[in-house]
Amino acid sequence: MQGLNDAQRQAVSHFEGPMLVLAGPGSGKTRVITERVRYLIEEKNVPPASILVITFTKAAAMQMRERYLSLCSSHSGGVRFGTFHAIFFMILKYAYHYTADNIVRDEVRYDILRRILHETDLEIQDEREFLNDLESEISRVKGERIELSNYYSPLCSNDVFQEMFQKYQSALGQRRLIDFDDMLVYCYELLEKRQDIRQMWQQQFRYILIDEFQDISKIQYDVVRLLGEPCHNIFIVGDDDQSIYGFRGAKPDIMKQFLRDYPDAGKCLLDVNYRCAQGIVQAAGRVIGKNKNRMPKAIRADRPGKDSDVVEIREFAQVAEQNEEIRAKLLSYRNQGVPYHEMAVLFRTNTQARSLSSKLMEFNIPFTMKERLPNLYEHWIVQDILTYVRIARGNRERGQVLRIINRPKRYVNRNAFTEPYVDFEELKCFYEDKDWMTDRIEQLQYDLKMLAQMRPYAAVNFIRRGIGYDEYIKDYAEYRGMRADDMFEILDELLEEARAQDSFEDWFDYMKRYQEELREQSRRSFEMQRGEQQGDSVMLMTMHGAKGLEFECVFIPDANEGVTPHSKSVLNADMEEERRMFYVAMTRAKSHLHIYYLKERFNKEVEISRFVEELRDGS
């Protein structure tokens, strides 16, 4: 146990019974887990095959295994390292003779859900967005073991959601397929009902160690409790302050639940942060300390560094100024010898990265997106606007005109379009006995003529306010029970993008280049997920995606109300998770942390994030 501090040594030397290790950011939890595995084998003569180490990602499992092998080369075999899904699937495989072919592929699952959606009469503008949300809702019902009849879906009526859920499960069953959530549900049901199988696995894995326990869902916890009986040698390592996966069913309360379920459990706090400079640790502590639902803890830094030296908080008038400062700072750090891959820009949502990515492309600063960057120009709202532009520039394809003819409502019937190309004069003839309809068509013709003469920025503005597209969005949002503000933000971002373009030709050329760069970014992201070596590039990622990583220099832009915390977070529990996300983002920085906020976002005044105010308290 050479080189361990007292708290780490206490955690490593725990032998039998349940144990909770609270591990703050950068406190050496990976080393504690691997050292404990070595301790069990070498000091307590535990057979390696009796030890199970569970992580949340395949990369973490591989890293943990490599660290263990470097410590224990003389007895390298036997210990099982794996993700929850890998371990649970292994149990199902032996019981039901599943193979990898029984796991539904992403594209197959998507096709099943899309076919089910088409059987309903729901009016959906963005099919992919709806199906992604539907998939998340189905996952939540399974992961939290919610009775389907008691689940309220925000996507559609309860009857429709229940019907789609049941059809989805039926389609999987007919093909003998399971999804990742089924692995958890079926494993729990198997172990609960089959005592013989449960006892076999309990005897196999007598010591269970779990990394990042704060990310566990209810059903994962229930399975672990079954596996841990009757010895209860469950060793959990985590930090309730870093529980940020509520959308997957993770809740910080499960760590408290562990202590209620195992009142005799040992407890240990790893309170030394070896990653971050002191100023970063202190500033982050002021923020997370505002949460009520947390286990109290005081984290101290091993590295020096005052707030004023390592934490910069700065206001910018607009997004463009903020992006320019980030670009300049990246180059400055690079010139000081900091490699690009030691710099990261962390966003609350991946859509925020669009404007900065354009800036970095412009100056040839290499960057890699961990998550897929959504293409603004593929969004259905943007496609509506661009369709108006195409029609104004002479396009008369039936499909194009049909797309926007009733956005806003003009009450033009689809039956009026009988030819592959639309002639507006013929359309007026169709309605010759209805003066009010010919007036609407003539108004559209006039609007299109005006539109054709405008520059991109003026054109987008005119479509929104002059033609009335904003009113259509309000009506659509009300009909779907959605937030109109979220849709207006798409339009505001498009308007900002159009500002920089002198002509439609320039704009369409820019879109083409932008889409090519996105494809390249998607390829890099795929390679990164496969663990392939990346070149020296700045990392752009969400706060969720940054979990478990560290960088010399970290930028957190758009630290404003409505962004972080997100506008959708209204309940206390949601707000506390937003604060945990900000805390996680702050503690990714080792030496330099830059937090930027705006006075205006897309020409609208915005408020400084409450988290920025909190970290200033007491500084």
Salt bridges, closest charged atoms under 4 A:
ASP6 OD1 - ARG9 NH1 3.09
GLU35 OE2 - ARG31 NE 3.76
GLU35 OE1 - ARG38 NE 3.02
GLU42 OE1 - ARG38 NH1 2.86
GLU42 OE2 - HIS75 NE2 3.03
ASP106 OD1 - ARG109 NH2 2.92
GLU107 OE2 - ARG105 NE 2.85
ASP111 OD1 - ARG114 NH2 3.00
GLU119 OE1 - LYS167 NZ 2.92
GLU127 OE1 - HIS118 NE2 2.64
GLU135 OE2 - ARG109 NH2 2.91
GLU144 OE2 - ARG140 NE 3.28
GLU144 OE1 - LYS251 NZ 3.63
GLU163 OE2 - LYS167 NZ 3.12
ASP179 OD2 - LYS142 NZ 2.75
ASP182 OD1 - LYS142 NZ 2.90
ASP196 OD2 - ARG194 NH2 2.92
ASP211 OD1 - LYS29 NZ 2.98
GLU212 OE2 - LYS29 NZ 3.21
GLU212 OE1 - LYS547 NZ 3.63
ASP215 OD2 - LYS547 NZ 3.06
ASP222 OD2 - ARG145 NH1 2.50
ASP222 OD2 - LYS218 NZ 3.08
ASP239 OD1 - LYS297 NZ 3.67
ASP240 OD1 - LYS297 NZ 2.73
ASP241 OD2 - ARG294 NH2 2.78
ASP241 OD2 - LYS297 NZ 3.01
ASP261 OD2 - ARG225 NH1 3.60
ASP271 OD2 - ARG300 NE 3.73
ASP307 OD2 - ARG286 NH2 2.72
GLU312 OE2 - LYS329 NZ 3.73
GLU312 OE1 - HIS594 ND1 2.50
GLU324 OE2 - ARG327 NH2 2.57
GLU324 OE1 - LYS359 NZ 3.10
GLU325 OE2 - ARG314 NH1 3.05
GLU325 OE2 - LYS329 NZ 2.72
GLU342 OE1 - LYS590 NZ 3.88
GLU378 OE1 - ARG372 NH2 3.43
ASP384 OD1 - ARG403 NE 2.68
ASP384 OD1 - ARG407 NH1 2.84
GLU425 OE2 - LYS428 NZ 3.30
ASP433 OD2 - LYS434 NZ 3.69
GLU442 OE2 - LYS428 NZ 3.76
ASP470 OD1 - ARG464 NE 2.94
ASP470 OD2 - ARG465 NE 3.94
GLU471 OE2 - LYS474 NZ 3.51
ASP486 OD2 - ARG483 NE 3.31
GLU489 OE2 - ARG601 NH2 3.34
ASP492 OD1 - ARG464 NH1 2.86
ASP492 OD2 - LYS604 NZ 2.98
GLU493 OE2 - ARG354 NE 2.80
GLU496 OE2 - ARG499 NE 3.39
ASP502 OD1 - ARG455 NH2 2.87
GLU505 OE2 - ARG393 NH1 3.52
GLU520 OE2 - ARG523 NH2 2.28
GLU520 OE2 - ARG524 NE 3.58
GLU527 OE2 - ARG523 NH1 2.49
GLU532 OE2 - ARG530 NH2 2.90
ASP536 OD2 - ARG334 NE 3.66
ASP536 OD1 - HIS341 ND1 2.96
GLU550 OE1 - ARG275 NE 3.02
GLU550 OE2 - LYS590 NZ 3.85
GLU552 OE2 - LYS590 NZ 3.52
ASP558 OD2 - ARG601 NH1 3.38
GLU561 OE1 - ARG610 NH2 2.65
GLU577 OE1 - ARG580 NH2 3.48
GLU578 OE2 - ARG348 NH2 2.67
GLU614 OE2 - ARG579 NH2 2.85
ASP617 OD2 - LYS290 NZ 3.65
